[in-house]
Amino acid sequence: MSSAQLSRPSIRQRRSAAAVCLIACTSTAVLTAEAKDWPSWRGPDFTGSIAKGDFPVKWDADKVAWKAALPGKGGASPIVWDGKVFVTSPEEGQNSVIAFDLDGDRLWQTKLGSEKPPKHKKLGSSCNSSPVTDGEGLFVYFKSGDFAALEMDGTVRWQKNLSDEYGPEKLYWDQGSSPVLVDDMVILSRLHGGKSWIAAFDKSNGELRWLQPRDYKVPAENDNGYTTPVVFEHEGKKALLVWGADHLTAHAADTGKVLWSCGGFNPDGTGFWPAISTPVIAGEIAIVPVGRDDRDGQARVHGIRLGGEGNVTDSHRIWKREDVGVFVATPVEYEGKIYLLRHRGGVVCLDPKTGKTLWADAFPRSSSSYYSSPVVANGVLYAAREDGTVFSARIGEEFELLGENVMGEQIIASPTPIDGRLLIRGAKHLFCVE
C-alpha cells in the first residue's frame, strides 16, 4: 500500500465488506453509479455535467476514501480514463504528469521539463491546463510552453516547447487554456498580447497541421485569453468555438478556417476584461460569459445562436444580460438549463433560449471567492471555494443546499465526478470522496 492510503482498512477490503452487506440486505439491488470516463476538463460532452450516478454530498475530509499527496500546487483538474486518474503537478522545479488508480495508488510519474513559476503567487501555478485523453494517448500543456503527448503508461510519445517555437505567451497572469482533441489532432488556443492563434497538431508526432491567426485590436488586457476551445458541429462537420479578445469565433476543425465571427460584446470599450470563463453550448446556443463579476456592474452574459457565415454580430445575438455574469468559473449546462456560479457564491439558473433567470440563490457568504468551475453530477451541483470548502446543492426547479465540506487546503481546480466518486484536487493533495 502506498503512502497515499491512510491507516485504515484498504479500499478493496471495505468495498468487499460493503458488497457482502448489500447482498445480505437485498437480492434486487441495482447500483445506479455508472462508470464513465471524464477525458477532459469539462467532461465527455464539454458541458461540465453528467446525468447518472450516485455521488456524495456530505463528508469529512479526514475520512475520505483516500487522499494522495501531490508534489506541487496546480490548477489543473484531474481527468479519468479506464479506471486511471491523470493530473499534472510541478515537482522539484519540473513539470510532471502523475497517474493514479482509483484506489489512490500511484502508477507512474513523467517529468517534462523545467517549470515556469507563476506570476500570481496565491492563485497561479505552472500547471493550470488540464490534461486531455482519447484513451490511446495523453496530451498536456504547461505555462513554460512545454507541450507533450504521452502513451497511457507514461512514456513520452513526443514533446516540444511552443514558447521556443512561437515566442513567450504575453499574459498579465498565468496561462490556463487546456488542449482539446478532434479526430487525429490535438488543438490548442494561444490568446495573448502577442501574435494570437488557434492551432492543430498531429496526435501521433506533434507536427503542425494548421495554424489560424486570431488577432483583434482591443482595450488593455482584453486580448489575454485563458479559455479552452469548445468542440461542436457546424453543418454536420466538427468545428471549434473560441472566445477571447471581445470576439467569439467558429473554426473548421479540419483546417482552422474561420466559419463565422461575432463581436459587439464590449461596445463601450471597457478595458481589463480578460476572457477567463469558457462558453458552454446548450442546443444551438452558445452562452458566452463577458466582463468580470469581481467588479460592480461589469458582469455580462450573452446568448449567441450557432451557425451562419461571416460576421454574425448583428444577426445571431438572441439575448444579452448586463445585470448578471461570472468572472472565472465556467458555466454548466445540465438538462437544458444553464448554471452560473458567480464570483462570491451566487448561483443563477438561466433559460438558454431567452436568457431569463429561472431562479437565483447562493452558497453561504465568505471572504473567499470561487476560481474553480462547478460541475453537475446527476442533479447535484458541486462548487469549490478558494478556501477549500466544497459545497453540494440539489439543482433543477430550485436550489437546495446539501453539504458544506471543509477540505483544509486551497482549491482552484474543478472537481471531477466519476463512477460514484468525486475527485478533488487541492493545493497539497488529490482527494477521492465516495
Backbone hydrogen bonds, N-H to C=O, Kabsch-Sander energy under -0.5 kcal/mol:
donor,donor_aa,acceptor,acceptor_aa,energy
5,Q,2,S,-1.6
8,R,6,L,-1.6
14,R,10,S,-2.5
15,R,11,I,-2.6
16,S,12,R,-2.3
17,A,13,Q,-2.2
18,A,14,R,-2.4
19,A,15,R,-2.3
20,V,16,S,-2.2
21,C,17,A,-2.2
22,L,18,A,-2.4
23,I,19,A,-2.4
24,A,20,V,-2.3
25,C,21,C,-1.9
26,T,22,L,-2.0
32,T,30,V,-0.6
34,E,32,T,-0.5
38,W,80,V,-1.7
43,G,40,S,-1.8
46,F,43,G,-0.9
47,T,42,R,-0.5
48,G,42,R,-2.5
50,I,376,V,-2.0
55,F,53,G,-0.5
61,A,406,V,-0.6
63,K,60,D,-2.3
64,V,61,A,-0.6
65,A,432,C,-1.2
66,W,432,C,-1.4
67,K,4,A,-1.2
68,A,430,L,-2.6
70,L,428,K,-3.3
75,G,127,C,-1.4
76,A,127,C,-1.7
79,I,86,F,-2.2
80,V,38,W,-2.5
81,W,84,K,-2.4
84,K,81,W,-1.5
85,V,100,F,-3.0
86,F,79,I,-2.6
87,V,98,I,-2.2
89,S,96,S,-2.4
91,E,94,Q,-2.6
94,Q,91,E,-1.6
95,N,113,G,-3.4
96,S,89,S,-1.0
97,V,110,T,-2.5
98,I,87,V,-3.1
99,A,108,W,-2.6
100,F,85,V,-2.5
101,D,105,D,-2.1
102,L,83,G,-1.0
104,G,101,D,-2.0
107,L,99,A,-3.2
108,W,99,A,-1.1
110,T,97,V,-2.6
112,L,95,N,-3.3
115,E,93,G,-2.4
121,K,119,K,-1.1
124,G,120,H,-2.1
132,V,139,F,-1.6
133,T,39,P,-1.6
134,D,137,G,-1.3
135,G,137,G,-0.6
138,L,150,L,-2.8
139,F,132,V,-2.7
140,V,148,A,-2.4
142,F,146,D,-1.8
143,K,126,S,-1.9
145,G,142,F,-2.2
147,F,160,K,-3.1
148,A,140,V,-2.3
149,A,158,W,-2.5
150,L,138,L,-3.2
151,E,155,T,-3.5
152,M,136,E,-0.5
154,G,151,E,-2.1
157,R,149,A,-2.8
158,W,149,A,-1.5
160,K,147,F,-2.6
162,L,145,G,-2.8
162,L,160,K,-0.5
165,E,161,N,-1.6
166,Y,162,L,-2.9
167,G,163,S,-1.5
171,L,169,E,-1.2
180,V,187,I,-2.3
182,V,185,M,-2.3
185,M,182,V,-2.3
186,V,201,F,-2.7
187,I,180,V,-3.4
188,L,199,A,-2.3
190,R,197,W,-3.2
192,H,190,R,-0.6
193,G,170,K,-2.5
196,S,194,G,-0.7
197,W,190,R,-2.0
198,I,212,Q,-1.9
199,A,188,L,-2.5
200,A,210,W,-2.5
201,F,186,V,-2.6
202,D,207,E,-3.1
203,K,184,D,-2.4
206,G,202,D,-2.6
209,R,200,A,-3.1
210,W,200,A,-1.4
212,Q,198,I,-3.1
214,R,196,S,-2.8
218,V,216,Y,-0.8
222,N,219,P,-1.4
224,N,221,E,-2.1
225,G,191,L,-2.5
225,G,223,D,-0.6
226,Y,275,A,-3.5
227,T,275,A,-0.5
230,V,241,L,-2.1
232,F,239,A,-2.3
234,H,237,K,-3.3
237,K,234,H,-1.6
239,A,232,F,-3.2
240,L,251,H,-2.4
241,L,230,V,-2.7
242,V,249,T,-2.8
244,G,247,H,-2.1
245,A,222,N,-1.2
247,H,244,G,-1.3
248,L,262,C,-2.6
249,T,242,V,-2.6
250,A,260,W,-2.5
251,H,240,L,-2.5
252,A,257,K,-2.6
253,A,238,K,-2.1
256,G,252,A,-3.1
259,L,250,A,-3.3
259,L,257,K,-0.5
260,W,250,A,-1.0
261,S,310,G,-2.4
262,C,248,L,-2.5
265,F,246,D,-0.7
269,G,266,N,-1.8
272,F,220,A,-3.3
275,A,224,N,-1.8
276,I,274,P,-0.9
277,S,327,F,-0.7
280,V,287,I,-1.6
282,A,285,I,-2.9
285,I,282,A,-1.6
286,A,304,I,-3.2
287,I,280,V,-3.1
287,I,285,I,-0.5
288,V,286,A,-0.7
288,V,302,H,-2.9
290,V,300,R,-2.0
292,R,298,Q,-2.5
295,R,292,R,-1.0
298,Q,295,R,-1.8
300,R,290,V,-2.3
301,V,321,R,-1.9
302,H,288,V,-2.2
303,G,319,W,-2.8
304,I,286,A,-2.7
304,I,302,H,-0.6
305,R,316,H,-3.3
306,L,284,E,-2.8
310,G,259,L,-1.5
312,V,261,S,-2.9
312,V,310,G,-0.7
315,S,312,V,-0.6
316,H,312,V,-2.5
318,I,303,G,-2.3
318,I,316,H,-0.8
319,W,303,G,-1.3
321,R,301,V,-3.0
326,V,300,R,-0.5
332,V,339,Y,-2.0
333,E,47,T,-1.8
334,Y,337,K,-2.5
337,K,334,Y,-1.5
338,I,350,L,-2.2
339,Y,332,V,-2.7
340,L,348,V,-2.7
342,R,340,L,-0.7
342,R,346,G,-3.2
345,G,342,R,-1.9
347,V,361,D,-2.8
348,V,340,L,-2.0
349,C,359,W,-2.8
350,L,338,I,-3.0
350,L,348,V,-0.6
351,D,356,K,-2.3
354,T,351,D,-0.7
355,G,351,D,-3.3
358,L,349,C,-3.4
359,W,349,C,-1.1
361,D,347,V,-2.7
363,F,345,G,-2.5
370,Y,343,H,-1.7
371,Y,369,S,-0.6
372,S,384,A,-0.7
375,V,382,Y,-1.6
376,V,48,G,-2.0
377,A,380,V,-2.6
378,N,50,I,-2.6
380,V,377,A,-1.3
381,L,379,G,-0.5
381,L,393,A,-3.2
382,Y,375,V,-3.0
383,A,391,F,-2.0
385,R,383,A,-0.6
385,R,389,T,-3.2
386,E,369,S,-3.0
388,G,385,R,-2.4
390,V,388,G,-0.5
390,V,405,N,-3.2
391,F,383,A,-3.0
391,F,389,T,-0.6
392,S,403,G,-2.0
393,A,381,L,-1.7
394,R,400,E,-2.8
395,I,379,G,-2.4
400,E,394,R,-2.2
402,L,392,S,-2.9
403,G,392,S,-1.8
405,N,390,V,-2.4
406,V,404,E,-0.6
407,M,388,G,-2.7
407,M,405,N,-0.6
411,I,386,E,-1.3
413,A,425,R,-0.6
416,T,423,L,-2.4
418,I,421,R,-2.4
419,D,34,E,-0.6
421,R,418,I,-1.8
422,L,433,V,-2.2
423,L,416,T,-3.1
424,I,431,F,-2.3
426,G,424,I,-0.7
426,G,429,H,-3.2
427,A,410,Q,-1.6
430,L,68,A,-2.6
431,F,424,I,-3.1
431,F,429,H,-0.6
432,C,66,W,-2.6
433,V,422,L,-2.5
